[in-house]
Amino acid sequence: MIPDNLRTYIRRHTPDMFALLENLVLIQSSSYNKGGVDRVAARIADEFEGDAIACETVPQTKAGNHLVARTGAVPRNKHQILLSGHMDTVFPIDTDFNWYKEDAAHCYGPGVADMKGGLVAGIYALKALAAGGLLDAIPVSFVFNSDEEIGSGSSRELIRAEARRSLFALVLECGGRNGEIVTARKGNIALNFNVRGQAGHAAYAGPDKGSAILELARKTIAFEALNDPENGITVNVGLVAGGIGSNTVAEHASAKIDFRFAARKDYAILQEQIERLATRRSVPNTTASYEITSTRPPMPAGEQNETLFEVIASTATEMGIDVIAEHRQGVSDANLIAAEKVAVVDGLGPIGAKDHSADEYIRKESLPERTLLIAGSILAGWQRLGG
């Protein structure tokens, strides 16, 4: 049963939740804006003052600082519940999308769905539990990381270490438009692919011209041929560049390529294909190399995640709302948690859409609703799976 004092606290503090959301959204926190992300972390730490929740800053040199909030029960327990959410957004520091607004039904702004709305929901779920004295015996750690949108390079070991101590995890990316929450995700590989050729004057180019662009074009077709939707594999050559002019044989060409896959075994298979295409040459006087810039393992659906989903769904039923299990194509830090064989469900943030665009929004009613769902799921999950 969801205690009445949780419902009362969230209802009374709903205006405060929207005020905090506006505050966080108006702090520009591009993944590359360390100062802005650090200000988000400091604002969140301030929000927990007086709630018997300790905050630890994990300093970073280049990326923004990470923040970990812990309840007092964490040191006394071998295991914990893990919450996870990121503070960075995809929008560059000089973006014109630097405003926040509300209408009767929606909130709009950079990161409002992805995922500052989820941060606010998680923060106030813990504050509501703390105000009711319900966190005294429940160990919860909440990781706020600074670089999810660029692959979680500086935070992945922190997240995975916290996952290894956890009974289960809730990740607070935005919920789907129809109430979906995420029980499975694909894995990904992102890479920069580079071809080096031999420069020359186009007027004198012969059959052995070392055109990096021609070699990359052929490799692009070969990469795209790896698409296998029936087996959950997608490949996309998304950005290409090369050459200096039409009258010059291109000495260099490059591409950014994204791979998605549903099964763990496909990671090794795709790596073999990438290496094969890098070493196989079809145009004379060219060579190829690549750099993997980001990887995440798949988050497979399984019995653990299904059990955790049932706990959340039962809580939602008690609230009179529906949730739907979703296998989402994109990746998140839930993939890193799943790699530690920990039960994890994602998409528990407010319901929203059009993230990564200037039309990004959340539905206002879903912010307090998802806050209560997170708080109730922490209670129910600890009682059923750990307490």
C-alpha positions as CSV (number, residue, x, y, z in Angstrom):
1,M,0.0,0.0,0.0
2,I,1.2,3.5,-0.8
3,P,1.1,5.5,2.4
4,D,-1.3,8.4,2.5
5,N,1.5,10.7,3.7
6,L,3.4,10.1,0.4
7,R,0.4,11.2,-1.6
8,T,-0.1,14.3,0.6
9,Y,3.6,15.3,0.5
10,I,3.7,15.1,-3.3
11,R,0.4,16.9,-3.7
12,R,1.5,19.8,-1.4
13,H,4.9,20.1,-3.0
14,T,3.9,19.9,-6.7
15,P,4.5,23.6,-7.2
16,D,8.0,23.2,-5.7
17,M,8.7,20.4,-8.1
18,F,7.8,22.6,-11.1
19,A,9.9,25.5,-9.7
20,L,12.9,23.1,-9.4
21,L,12.3,21.8,-12.9
22,E,12.3,25.4,-14.3
23,N,15.5,26.1,-12.3
24,L,17.3,23.1,-13.6
25,V,16.2,23.5,-17.2
26,L,17.4,27.1,-17.3
27,I,20.9,26.0,-16.3
28,Q,22.6,25.4,-19.6
29,S,24.2,21.9,-19.1
30,S,25.5,20.7,-22.4
31,S,27.7,17.6,-22.0
32,Y,30.7,19.9,-22.9
33,N,29.7,22.7,-20.5
34,K,31.4,21.6,-17.4
35,G,30.5,24.8,-15.5
36,G,26.9,24.4,-16.3
37,V,26.7,20.8,-15.3
38,D,28.5,21.5,-12.1
39,R,25.9,24.1,-11.3
40,V,23.2,21.6,-11.8
41,A,24.9,19.2,-9.4
42,A,25.3,21.9,-6.8
43,R,21.6,22.9,-7.1
44,I,20.6,19.3,-6.6
45,A,22.8,19.0,-3.5
46,D,21.2,22.1,-2.1
47,E,17.8,20.6,-2.7
48,F,18.6,17.6,-0.4
49,E,19.7,19.9,2.5
50,G,17.7,19.0,5.6
51,D,16.4,15.7,4.2
52,A,18.9,13.3,6.0
53,I,20.3,12.4,2.6
54,A,24.0,12.8,2.2
55,C,25.5,14.1,-1.1
56,E,29.0,13.3,-2.3
57,T,30.5,15.2,-5.3
58,V,32.7,13.1,-7.5
59,P,35.1,15.7,-9.1
60,Q,36.0,15.5,-12.8
61,T,38.6,17.4,-14.7
62,K,37.0,17.6,-18.2
63,A,33.5,16.4,-17.8
64,G,31.1,17.9,-15.3
65,N,31.2,16.6,-11.7
66,H,29.1,13.6,-10.8
67,L,26.9,13.6,-7.7
68,V,25.8,10.7,-5.5
69,A,23.0,11.1,-3.0
70,R,22.7,8.4,-0.3
71,T,20.2,7.6,2.4
72,G,21.5,6.9,5.9
73,A,20.7,3.2,5.7
74,V,23.3,2.6,2.9
75,P,26.4,2.1,5.1
76,R,24.5,-0.3,7.3
77,N,23.5,-2.6,4.4
78,K,25.3,-4.9,2.1
79,H,22.8,-4.1,-0.7
80,Q,21.0,-1.0,-1.9
81,I,18.5,0.3,-4.3
82,L,20.0,2.3,-7.1
83,L,18.5,5.3,-8.9
84,S,20.2,6.8,-11.9
85,G,19.8,9.9,-14.0
86,H,22.0,12.3,-16.0
87,M,22.4,16.0,-15.7
88,D,23.7,16.8,-19.2
89,T,21.8,17.6,-22.3
90,V,22.6,17.4,-26.1
91,F,22.1,21.1,-26.7
92,P,25.3,23.1,-27.2
93,I,26.3,26.0,-25.0
94,D,25.4,28.5,-27.7
95,T,22.0,27.1,-28.5
96,D,19.0,29.4,-29.0
97,F,16.9,26.8,-27.2
98,N,17.6,28.3,-23.8
99,W,14.1,29.0,-22.4
100,Y,11.5,27.3,-20.3
101,K,7.7,27.7,-20.6
102,E,4.5,26.0,-19.5
103,D,1.0,25.9,-20.8
104,A,-2.1,24.3,-19.3
105,A,-0.9,20.7,-20.1
106,H,2.8,20.8,-20.9
107,C,6.3,22.0,-19.9
108,Y,8.8,22.8,-22.6
109,G,12.6,23.4,-22.5
110,P,16.0,21.9,-23.2
111,G,16.3,18.7,-21.2
112,V,12.8,18.9,-19.7
113,A,12.2,15.3,-20.8
114,D,15.7,14.1,-21.3
115,M,16.0,14.1,-18.5
116,K,15.7,16.9,-15.9
117,G,12.0,16.0,-15.4
118,G,13.2,12.5,-14.3
119,L,15.7,14.1,-11.9
120,V,13.0,16.2,-10.3
121,A,10.7,13.1,-10.0
122,G,13.5,11.1,-8.3
123,I,14.6,13.9,-6.0
124,Y,11.0,14.5,-4.8
125,A,10.3,10.8,-4.5
126,L,13.2,10.6,-2.0
127,K,12.2,13.8,-0.3
128,A,8.6,12.5,0.2
129,L,9.9,9.2,1.6
130,A,12.3,11.0,3.9
131,A,9.6,13.4,5.2
132,G,7.5,10.4,6.1
133,G,10.4,8.7,7.9
134,L,10.2,5.9,5.4
135,L,13.9,6.0,4.3
136,D,15.4,5.3,7.7
137,A,15.7,1.6,6.9
138,I,15.9,1.7,3.1
139,P,19.3,2.0,1.5
140,V,19.0,4.1,-1.6
141,S,21.9,5.6,-3.7
142,F,21.0,8.1,-6.5
143,V,23.7,8.6,-9.1
144,F,23.5,11.9,-11.0
145,N,26.1,11.7,-13.8
146,S,27.3,14.4,-16.2
147,D,28.1,12.7,-19.5
148,E,25.4,10.2,-20.5
149,E,24.6,12.0,-23.8
150,I,28.3,11.5,-24.9
151,G,28.6,7.9,-23.8
152,S,29.1,8.1,-20.0
153,G,32.9,7.8,-20.5
154,S,33.8,9.3,-17.1
155,S,30.8,7.9,-15.2
156,R,30.4,4.3,-16.4
157,E,32.7,2.8,-13.8
158,L,30.9,4.7,-11.1
159,I,27.5,3.5,-12.3
160,R,28.7,-0.1,-12.7
161,A,30.3,-0.1,-9.2
162,E,27.1,1.2,-7.7
163,A,25.1,-1.4,-9.7
164,R,27.3,-4.2,-8.3
165,R,26.0,-3.3,-4.8
166,S,22.4,-3.1,-5.8
167,L,19.4,-5.4,-5.6
168,F,17.7,-3.5,-8.3
169,A,17.8,-0.2,-10.2
170,L,15.4,2.4,-11.4
171,V,16.6,4.7,-14.3
172,L,14.6,7.9,-14.8
173,E,14.7,8.6,-18.5
174,C,11.4,9.9,-19.8
175,G,8.4,7.6,-20.0
176,G,6.7,6.8,-23.3
177,R,3.6,8.7,-24.5
178,N,1.3,5.8,-23.6
179,G,2.8,5.1,-20.2
180,E,5.6,2.8,-21.4
181,I,8.5,2.0,-19.1
182,V,11.5,0.2,-20.4
183,T,12.4,-3.4,-19.6
184,A,14.9,-4.0,-22.5
185,R,17.2,-1.9,-24.7
186,K,19.5,-2.5,-27.6
187,G,23.2,-2.2,-27.2
188,N,25.3,0.1,-29.4
189,I,28.7,0.8,-30.9
190,A,29.6,4.3,-32.1
191,L,32.7,4.8,-34.1
192,N,34.7,7.3,-36.2
193,F,35.9,5.6,-39.5
194,N,38.8,7.2,-41.4
195,V,40.2,6.6,-44.9
196,R,43.6,7.9,-46.0
197,G,44.3,8.1,-49.7
198,Q,46.8,9.7,-52.0
199,A,46.2,13.3,-53.1
200,G,46.7,14.4,-56.7
201,H,45.3,16.6,-59.5
202,A,42.0,15.3,-60.8
203,A,43.1,16.1,-64.4
204,Y,45.9,13.6,-64.2
205,A,44.2,10.9,-62.1
206,G,44.5,7.4,-63.6
207,P,42.9,4.1,-62.8
208,D,45.1,3.7,-59.7
209,K,44.0,7.1,-58.1
210,G,43.9,6.8,-54.3
211,S,40.6,8.5,-53.7
212,A,39.7,8.3,-50.0
213,I,36.2,9.3,-50.9
214,L,35.7,6.5,-53.4
215,E,37.0,4.0,-50.8
216,L,34.7,5.4,-48.1
217,A,31.7,5.3,-50.5
218,R,32.3,1.6,-51.1
219,K,32.8,0.9,-47.5
220,T,29.6,2.9,-46.7
221,I,27.6,0.5,-48.9
222,A,29.3,-2.5,-47.2
223,F,28.5,-1.1,-43.7
224,E,24.9,-0.5,-44.7
225,A,24.6,-4.0,-46.0
226,L,25.1,-5.2,-42.4
227,N,21.6,-4.1,-41.5
228,D,19.6,-7.1,-40.3
229,P,16.3,-5.9,-38.8
230,E,14.9,-9.4,-38.3
231,N,17.8,-10.1,-35.9
232,G,17.7,-6.6,-34.3
233,I,20.8,-5.2,-36.0
234,T,20.7,-1.7,-37.4
235,V,23.7,0.1,-38.9
236,N,23.7,3.8,-40.0
237,V,26.4,5.8,-41.6
238,G,25.3,9.1,-40.3
239,L,27.9,11.8,-41.1
240,V,30.5,11.8,-43.9
241,A,33.2,14.3,-44.8
242,G,36.2,14.4,-47.1
243,G,38.2,16.1,-49.8
244,I,39.1,19.7,-50.4
245,G,37.7,20.4,-53.9
246,S,36.3,18.8,-57.1
247,N,39.7,19.1,-58.9
248,T,41.6,17.3,-56.3
249,V,41.8,13.5,-55.5
250,A,40.6,13.3,-51.9
251,E,43.4,12.4,-49.6
252,H,41.1,11.9,-46.6
253,A,37.5,11.0,-45.9
254,S,35.7,10.1,-42.7
255,A,32.4,8.9,-41.4
256,K,30.6,8.5,-38.1
257,I,28.8,5.2,-37.9
258,D,26.2,3.9,-35.4
259,F,25.5,0.2,-34.8
260,R,22.6,-1.2,-32.7
261,F,22.1,-4.8,-31.7
262,A,19.7,-6.8,-29.4
263,A,21.9,-9.8,-28.4
264,R,25.2,-9.8,-26.5
265,K,26.7,-12.2,-29.1
266,D,26.2,-9.6,-31.8
267,Y,28.7,-7.3,-30.3
268,A,31.6,-9.6,-31.1
269,I,30.2,-10.3,-34.6
270,L,29.9,-6.6,-35.4
271,Q,33.4,-6.0,-34.1
272,E,34.7,-8.6,-36.5
273,Q,32.8,-7.1,-39.4
274,I,34.2,-3.6,-38.6
275,E,37.7,-4.9,-38.5
276,R,37.2,-6.8,-41.7
277,L,35.9,-3.8,-43.6
278,A,38.8,-1.6,-42.1
279,T,41.5,-4.0,-43.4
280,R,39.9,-4.9,-46.8
281,R,40.8,-2.4,-49.5
282,S,39.0,-2.0,-52.8
283,V,40.6,1.3,-54.0
284,P,44.4,1.4,-54.7
285,N,46.6,3.5,-52.5
286,T,44.1,3.8,-49.6
287,T,44.2,2.6,-46.0
288,A,41.5,2.7,-43.4
289,S,41.4,2.9,-39.6
290,Y,38.7,3.4,-37.0
291,E,38.2,4.6,-33.4
292,I,35.3,3.2,-31.2
293,T,34.1,6.3,-29.4
294,S,31.3,4.7,-27.3
295,T,29.8,1.3,-26.6
296,R,27.0,0.0,-24.4
297,P,26.0,-3.6,-24.0
298,P,22.4,-4.6,-24.6
299,M,19.9,-4.5,-21.8
300,P,18.0,-7.8,-22.4
301,A,14.5,-8.5,-21.1
302,G,14.6,-11.4,-18.6
303,E,13.1,-12.8,-15.5
304,Q,14.7,-10.2,-13.2
305,N,13.5,-7.3,-15.2
306,E,10.0,-8.8,-15.5
307,T,9.8,-9.3,-11.8
308,L,10.8,-5.7,-11.1
309,F,8.3,-4.5,-13.8
310,E,5.6,-6.4,-12.0
311,V,6.4,-4.6,-8.7
312,I,6.1,-1.3,-10.5
313,A,3.0,-2.3,-12.4
314,S,1.3,-3.3,-9.2
315,T,2.2,0.1,-7.7
316,A,0.8,1.8,-10.8
317,T,-2.5,-0.2,-10.5
318,E,-2.9,1.0,-7.0
319,M,-2.5,4.5,-8.3
320,G,-5.1,3.9,-10.9
321,I,-2.7,4.3,-13.9
322,D,-1.4,1.9,-16.5
323,V,2.2,1.2,-17.4
324,I,3.3,-0.8,-20.4
325,A,6.5,-2.8,-20.8
326,E,8.6,-1.4,-23.7
327,H,11.7,-2.7,-25.6
328,R,13.3,0.6,-26.5
329,Q,15.7,1.0,-29.4
330,G,17.9,3.7,-27.8
331,V,20.6,3.2,-25.2
332,S,21.0,4.7,-21.7
333,D,22.9,4.1,-18.5
334,A,20.4,1.2,-17.8
335,N,22.5,-0.7,-20.3
336,L,25.6,-0.4,-18.1
337,I,23.6,-1.5,-15.0
338,A,22.2,-4.5,-16.9
339,A,25.8,-5.6,-17.7
340,E,26.2,-6.2,-14.0
341,K,23.3,-8.7,-14.1
342,V,21.2,-6.4,-11.9
343,A,17.4,-6.1,-12.4
344,V,16.8,-2.7,-13.9
345,V,13.8,-0.9,-15.3
346,D,14.1,2.4,-17.2
347,G,11.7,5.1,-18.5
348,L,10.3,6.0,-15.1
349,G,10.6,9.7,-15.6
350,P,7.6,12.0,-16.6
351,I,5.9,11.2,-19.8
352,G,7.3,13.3,-22.7
353,A,8.5,13.3,-26.2
354,K,10.4,15.2,-29.0
355,D,13.6,15.1,-26.9
356,H,16.8,16.2,-28.6
357,S,14.7,18.9,-30.4
358,A,13.5,22.4,-29.8
359,D,10.0,21.0,-29.3
360,E,10.9,18.8,-26.3
361,Y,8.1,18.6,-23.7
362,I,6.6,16.6,-20.8
363,R,3.0,16.3,-19.8
364,K,2.6,18.3,-16.6
365,E,0.2,15.8,-14.9
366,S,2.9,13.1,-15.3
367,L,5.5,14.8,-13.1
368,P,3.8,14.3,-9.7
369,E,2.3,11.0,-11.0
370,R,5.7,9.5,-11.8
371,T,7.1,10.9,-8.6
372,L,4.6,8.9,-6.6
373,L,5.2,5.9,-8.8
374,I,8.9,6.0,-8.1
375,A,8.4,6.5,-4.3
376,G,5.9,3.7,-4.2
377,S,8.0,1.4,-6.2
378,I,11.0,2.0,-3.9
379,L,8.9,0.9,-1.0
380,A,7.3,-2.1,-2.7
381,G,10.5,-3.2,-4.3
382,W,12.4,-3.2,-1.0
383,Q,9.6,-5.1,0.7
384,R,9.3,-7.7,-2.0
385,L,12.9,-8.0,-3.2
386,G,15.1,-7.0,-0.4
387,G,13.6,-5.9,2.9
